[in-house]
Amino acid sequence: MPKDEPVVLYEVRGHVATITMNRPEVANAQDTALIDGIDACLDQADADDEVRVVVLAGNGKHFSSGHDLKALVGDTEPDEWRRMRDTPEGKFRHEQVMYVERCQRIYHFRKPTIAAVQGACVAAGLMLACMCDLIVASDDATFQNPVLRMTGAGVELLVEPWELGIRKAKEFLWTGETLDAQEAWRLGLVNRVVPREELTQRVDELADRVALVPPTTAQVVKDSLNNTATLMGKEASWKYHFMAHQWMHNTETATSALKARQAKSSMSEVFAEHRD
């Protein structure tokens, strides 16, 4: 991708705004610039009264491979957030703001949101997709969270119990198994599965249909449904898991694994160790 190409694209068509992650060369791995870009686009969509629905998509073969680990532990120039991670307090703050709060902003966004998922949707990519109200998957989409193998306690927001059910979530996380699109649909993780070549068209059709609902009505019902999940303990469970996740960061198990990853010549070596 050319250096001057934006890492996030924003387009409005009628009542639908599409936010597209644009780092296809790294499978839309989420670095600081990409996370900031999504947030800035949400500002635009929120301020535009003509926008009634927001679509979150990924350019290229894959939706998102998760957080950009190379940006966190590789030989790239560290940004302010990476430098902050030198202390447990700084790591806590980084993940609270950039991973948890930015994701929860999508979850609580006052307008309906739809994730258009193709290819790999891994770890933080899955967390990001699950913040959206609806998920449409292409028939080549796959879902995985192998972070436990890398000593992490899942990712910052543990979405799996709510998306898959507790028993299946245990299996999914402990085995690092990959769910194909049809199995994801059967389990209720995604709303629809469509042919890859029709993904954009079918998401646009769904977004246009949702946009027929008056904005205030859509917002009130979304808030009510989210409140139902809150009363069931969803956000309290997320808060608990985030603290457990932070504790895990500072165990000998995790710190030893981090040193081993930093010694690798490339992040592809790290992923190779944890691939099915």
C-alpha positions, 0 to 999 in steps of 0.5 A: 500500500502506498505510504500516503494511502489512509489506513482507514477509509470513510464513505457515505452512500445515502443513509449508510456510512462505511468505515473500511480498515485499509491495511490489507498488506498486514491483514488489517492488523490493528495498530494505533493509526488504524484504531484512531482512524476508526474512532475519527470516522465514528465521530464523522458518522455520529455528527452526520444526521443523514447517516443512520447505519454504519458498516465496518469492513476490511479491505483485502483478503481478510477482515482483521488478523487482530492487534498488530503485534509487530507494532507492540514487540517488533523492530518498528519505531515505538509510538507513545502507546508502546512506550507506555507499555514499559510499566504494568500501569502503562500497559493497563492504561494503553489497553483500557483506552485503545482496546477496551474503550475504543471497542465499547464505543462501537458497542454503545454507538447510538446508530446501528452497526454492521460488520462485513467479515471476510477471510480471517477474523482473529482474536482482536479482529473477532472482538472488534466485529462482535462490538457491532450489532449485526455481523454478515460473513462471507462464505470464506470467513473464519473465526479464531482466538488462539491467544491462550496458546500465546499465554494471553487470557484471550483478548481484552473483552471476552466476547465468546461466552456471549456469542457462543455460549459458555461451554462452546466458548471454553472449547473454542478458547482452549483449543484455538479451533477455527470456526468456518462461516457456516458453523459461526452462523449455526452457533449464532455468532453471525447473522448471515452467510453470503457468497464472497463476491456478494458480500458488499452488495448484501451488506449494503442491502441489509444496511439500507433495510435497517436505515428505514427505521427512524433514527430515534426508534433504532437508538432507543431499541438498541439501548434497550437490547443492550441494557438487557445484556447489561442486566444479564451481566455482560458488561460486569463480566467484561470488567472482570475479565479485563482485570484478569487479563491484566493480571495474566500480563504480569505472570512469569508465564507471560513475561517469559513468552514475551521475551521469546517473541521479542527474540524472533526475527519476524512476527511470522515466526510467532504466528507459525508456532500457534497455527493449527 
